[in-house]
Amino acid sequence: MNTKPKRKPAESTVRTGKKNVHGSTQRFMPIAEIRNDTVLLKNGGLRAVLKVDPLNFNLKSETEQQGIIAGYEGFVNTLTFPVQIVVRSTKVNIDPYMEQTRAQAERQTNPLLKAQTEAYASFVEKIVDVAEIMQKRFYVVVPLDDLPIKSSLRPGLLTQFFSWVGVDDTSAKAAARYRSFPDKSTQLKDRVQQVQASLHNVGLNSNRLTTQELIELYYQIFNPKTSQEQKIGNNEMEAAKMTL
């Protein structure tokens, strides 16, 4: 009978440090913080986001369509700074409506009406899942960046990317943002008012997103799947203000 003891597997001599996945990923986010209805970037830039109400162009008369096109041309030609137009398509979230419908079914005293209400809720859920009904939202991002330093050497694409992202955020950068924020915020506000006035001339109503709305928007953008299943609460909202 073989009574030799079993050998222990050799331990690895490679040291593995603890990895903070969320921390390392967050380093590459260009956003430093969100406050006062403004997105502050790590490189010192500011961003304001306008939500624009849609306009049904096809239902307008030919004269109205020409007026809208001319107004949009004037809006583009009068801009002295770049803007970003974002069209965001997301799946329709019917969870609040479904909760309300099922709660109404629970309050039904008539068994037949209760069964019909529950069947209606299930039918709507299946229709949305099969049809994949999408909802479009329109945004205009108004930027304010520091003037770039002129140089005879043109940086490469990768260098430009990392200089814009600003991987590491330091206390010195945060202090500089804090000192320059009042003056920059005023300049950004003037730009926002100019864009809103131009959009109003086209016939488009717009509203500047608040701090809470900005946090929810970027939470949905960076967490598309999680945001559908888990809504951001008040505690997470306060934490996001400190960590973004």
N, C-alpha and C positions, 0 to 999 in steps of 0.2 A: 504493500500500500504506500502510495506516494504521499509523504507528509510535509513536503517542502512548502514553506510559506509563500503566498502570492506576493509578487513584487508590486510596490506602489507605482503608479504612473509618474513619470518624470514631470516635475513642475516646470512650467514655462518660466524662462528667465527674462521674458520681455515685459517691461513695466507698462501697464495700461493705466493712464490717468483717467480721472472721472471727467466725463463729457457732459456738458450742459447743452443739450440740443437746442432748447428754446433760446438760451442766452446767445449761443453762437449764431443762430439764425437771425435773431433780433439785431445783431451787429450790422447786418447788411441791409436793414430797412433804412430808407432815407429820412424817415420821419423821426424827429427828436421828441416833440410833444405837440399836444393840441390844446389850445386855450384861447379864450376871447374870440371864438368863432373863426379861428385862424389855425392853419397847419404850419408849424415851424419845422423847417428842414435842418439837418445837421450841418449843411454847408452855409447856413445863415439866411437862406431864402424863405419867403413866406408864400402861402397859397390860400386863396379864398375860393370856395366852391359855390356856384350858383345852380340851383335846381330850376330848370326851365319847363314851364307847362307846355305840353305838345299843342300843335296847331294842325288841323286837318286841311292841308293844302288843296286836296282834290275837291272839297266841297265849296271852295271859293269860286267866284266868278272869274272870268278871264281878266277883267280889269283889276280885281283885287289881287289876283296872282301876280300880275305885272308889278303892282305896287309893293307886294311883299318882296319880290326879287330885287326891285330897285332899292328898297329899304335895307335889304341884307347887303347889297353891294356897297351902299353908303356906310353901313356898320363896319365892314371889313376895311374899307379905304380910310376911315377916320382913325383906326387903331394905330397907336404909336408903340405898342408893345405886343408881344405874342400872347395868344390865348389858346387853350386846349378845349376842344369840343368832344365830349364823351357821350356815346350812346351805350347804355348798359342794359343788356337783356338778361332777365332773371325769371326763373320759374315762379309762377303765381303761388303765393303762400295763402292757403285757405284754412290754415289751422284755427285762427280765431273764429271764423265763420262756422267751422265744423264743431268747435266747442260750444258755441252758442246754439247750434241746431240740436246737438245731442242733449244739452241741458234742457232745451225746450221739450224734447221727447220725454225726458225723465219727469217733467212736470205734468205731462198729459195724464188725465184720469181715465180717458177712453182708451181701452186696449187697442182698438183698431187704429185710432189716430196715432198712438204711440208707435205701433209697428210701421205705419206708413212714413212717419217722420224719420225713423231709424233707417228704413229702406231708402228714403230720399238722400240721406246723408251718405250712405254707402255708395249710391249711384253717382253722386257728385264726385266723391273721391276717386272712383274708377275712371270717370270721364277725364278728370284732370291728369291722372297718371298715364292714361293711354294717349290722350291728345297732346300732352306736354305743353299746356298753354303758357306762353311766355308774356312777360310784362316788360315794356321798354320804358326806361327813364333817361332823361336828357340833362346833361350837366355842362356847365362852362366853367373851366378852371382859370382863375385870374392869378397870374404870378407876380412876384416882386423879388428880383434877384440882385445881388451886388454886381457892380460893373466888373466884367472880366479884366484881368491884368493883361495888357498887350505884350506879346512876346513874339520874337522872330522865329522861334522854334515851335512848330506845330506839334502838339502832343498826339500820341497814338490813340486809337479808339478805346483800348483798354484803360489807358491812363485817364482819359476823359470820363469814362464810366465810373471809375473808383473815386475820382475827384468830385463827381456829382453825388455819388452815394454817401461818401464820407463815412467809411466803415466804422471807425472808432470815434465816439463822442466823448469829449473831455470836459472837465469842469471849466477850463478856460473858454471853450466854445460856448458852454451854457451861460457863462457870465457875460460874454460878448453879445449873445442873443438877447439876454435880459436888458442890457444897457441900450441896445439899438432898437428894441421892439416898439417903444412909443412912437418914435419918428417914422419907422417903417410901416407901422400899423396905420398911421394917418395917410401915408402915400398909397397904401393898398386900398384903403377905404375910398379914396378919390378915384382910383381905377375901377373899383366895383361899381360906384355910382355912375361912372361914364359908360360902362358896359351895360348896366341895367337900363339907363336912359336910351341907349342905342337899340337894345332889344325891344323896349317898349314902343319905339318908333316903327319897328317891324310888325308889331302886334303880338309880341311874346311877353308874357308875364314871367318874372323870375323872382326867386327868394334866396337869400344867402343862408346857407346851412349853419345851424347853431353848433356849439361845441359838442353837444350830445349827439346831434344828427351826424356830424363828421365822424365821431368815434364809431357809431353804428355802421356808417357807410364803409369805413376802412376795415372794421371787424368782419363785415360780410365779404369784402373783396379778398382779404388775406385768409379768411376761413370760410370758403363757400359752402362746404358740406356741413361743418360744425354749426354754422349760423342758422341753418335750416332746422337743426334738431335742438339746439340750445341757444336761447336768447340771452343777450347780455343784460345782467341785472345792475342794480344801483351800486353794489359793492365792486363788481367788475368794472363799472363805468368809472368810479373814482380811481381804481387801480390803473386803468388804461390811461387816465390823464397824467399819471405819474410816470408810467413806463414807456409810453409811445414816444 
